Amino acid sequence: MEIVAKISKGSRMDQVYLPKKRNGFYTGSYVILKPLEAERPEEKPYFYSITNIEPIKIKLVLEIMQIIEKELQSPENIIITGSFLEPGFHFNDIDVLVISNKEVHESSLKKSLEEKTHIKIHLIIISHDALMQGLSTDPLYQVMMSKAIAKKRMIYHIQREPDYKVLDLHLLKSKPLMNNFDTLNGEEKYSLTRNMISISLFLQNRKVSKESVDREIERVFKIKHILEIKQNTLNKKKFLESYKKLYSIIFNQVMQGIKNGSKQK
């Protein structure tokens, strides 16, 4: 005899309720519980620019993908990005991109993920077309997608088409470093610098990834390692001189782009 029952959440222990009227499964008898779903073969996600990652993180990634698959019934793709993929466990949340052209109840999915993983989730629901548009026009998308774990293979062929108004807004985010250098911590300085350098590489039609951005930061500011920024051990005068000079160059490029775009219209 077989009985299909659902696991219910209890105050102290979760439980399975059986109907009083049943043939077999007498009180006091021992039973084996196992999932009703057929066992799935081990999933093998696709890794991009990741040479090493802790096994517990892979387990968590697979759990997140399983939850989303069950909730949404086969979205186009599920992508994990952000600081979670860096070595160690120094991350604030997990960046999760769900690629879907269908309507998704974002708050409900986010709540389900956080309740089941007990980790803060930064959830982004985006259509395939919107993602392609972002990768073509916005360097921050390219940085985000340069290091990732995806459920399905990612094949993107994009032609860069800078949206100078978007770049202007992004560049503005890096401006506070020049006037608030002493009040910002190392991670904040790094974030603002990375943002500006990403825009610079994008405008030069060069590769935009976390690694290429870090290398360019070291080259432009003549520092031996990116940790000099993160650990707040910079030479303030030299750094700000280079920062202000580059900011001005990028700003002028963006303004010229906006001006040319207006003329074309």
ABEGO torsion letter per residue (X at the ends): XBBBBBBBBBAABBBBBBBABBBEGBBGBBBBBBBABBBBBBBBBBBBGBABBBAAAAAAAAAAAAAAAAAAGGBABBBBBEAAABBEABBABBBBBBBBABBBBAAAAAAAAAAAAGBBBBBBBBBAAAAAAAAAABAAAAAAAABBBBABBBBBBBBBBBBAAAAAAAAAAAAAAAAAAAABBAAAAAAAAAAAAAAAAAAAGBBBBAAAAAAAAAAAAGBABAAAAAAGABBAAAAAAAAAAAAAAAAAAAAAAAAAAAAAX
